[in-house]
Amino acid sequence: MSTRKLAPGNRNIVGARATEARSSADMLQKDLLTHLQVSGVEISHPALSLLDGQKRPVSDIEFKALAKILNVDVRWLLGQI
């Protein structure tokens, strides 16, 4: 696994939690990308990288799909629990 070269951004609060859940599930970013695309979420690899790095906002569609794919509560993704 490569290390982040740039400090995380502040465009979303979901990215760090999604990255944590993905890592805990031993899921690579490309695997998450595939799951998102199969579920109908149109997202590119660079866009997912920016989301992971908290450099871009997360749409409601992406948010819902991330929670389902990563098997986490949406409140957890938001840092509420």
C-alpha positions as CSV (number, residue, x, y, z in Angstrom):
1,M,0.0,0.0,0.0
2,S,1.4,3.4,-0.9
3,T,1.5,6.2,1.6
4,R,-0.3,9.5,1.0
5,K,2.0,12.1,-0.5
6,L,-0.2,15.1,0.3
7,A,-1.9,16.1,3.5
8,P,-5.7,15.3,3.6
9,G,-8.0,18.0,2.4
10,N,-11.1,19.4,4.0
11,R,-13.7,19.0,1.3
12,N,-15.6,16.1,3.0
13,I,-15.7,14.3,6.3
14,V,-16.6,10.9,4.7
15,G,-13.3,10.3,2.8
16,A,-11.2,9.4,5.8
17,R,-13.8,7.0,7.2
18,A,-14.4,5.4,3.8
19,T,-10.6,4.9,3.5
20,E,-10.5,3.4,7.0
21,A,-13.4,1.0,6.3
22,R,-11.9,0.0,2.9
23,S,-8.5,-0.7,4.6
24,S,-10.1,-2.7,7.4
25,A,-11.9,-4.8,4.8
26,D,-8.5,-5.4,2.9
27,M,-10.1,-3.8,-0.1
28,L,-8.0,-2.0,-2.6
29,Q,-9.1,1.4,-4.0
30,K,-9.5,-0.3,-7.5
31,D,-11.8,-2.9,-5.9
32,L,-14.0,-0.2,-4.3
33,L,-14.0,1.6,-7.7
34,T,-15.3,-1.5,-9.4
35,H,-18.0,-2.0,-6.7
36,L,-19.1,1.6,-7.1
37,Q,-19.3,1.4,-10.9
38,V,-21.2,-1.9,-10.8
39,S,-23.7,-0.4,-8.4
40,G,-24.3,2.4,-10.9
41,V,-22.1,5.1,-9.4
42,E,-20.2,6.8,-12.2
43,I,-16.8,7.7,-10.7
44,S,-13.3,7.7,-12.1
45,H,-10.2,6.5,-10.4
46,P,-8.8,10.1,-10.0
47,A,-12.2,11.2,-8.6
48,L,-12.1,8.3,-6.1
49,S,-8.6,9.2,-5.1
50,L,-9.6,12.8,-4.5
51,L,-12.6,11.6,-2.4
52,D,-10.3,9.3,-0.4
53,G,-7.9,12.3,0.2
54,Q,-10.8,14.5,1.2
55,K,-10.1,16.8,-1.7
56,R,-13.5,16.6,-3.3
57,P,-17.1,16.6,-2.0
58,V,-19.1,13.4,-1.8
59,S,-22.4,13.2,-3.6
60,D,-25.4,11.7,-1.9
61,I,-25.4,8.9,-4.4
62,E,-21.7,8.1,-3.7
63,F,-22.4,8.4,0.0
64,K,-25.2,5.9,0.0
65,A,-23.2,3.5,-2.2
66,L,-20.1,3.7,0.0
67,A,-22.1,2.9,3.1
68,K,-23.6,-0.2,1.5
69,I,-20.5,-1.5,-0.2
70,L,-18.3,-0.9,2.9
71,N,-21.0,-2.4,5.1
72,V,-21.0,0.6,7.5
73,D,-23.7,2.8,9.0
74,V,-24.1,6.2,7.2
75,R,-23.8,7.8,10.6
76,W,-20.4,6.2,11.1
77,L,-19.2,7.6,7.7
78,L,-20.2,11.0,9.0
79,G,-18.3,10.5,12.2
80,Q,-21.4,10.6,14.3
81,I,-20.9,7.2,15.9
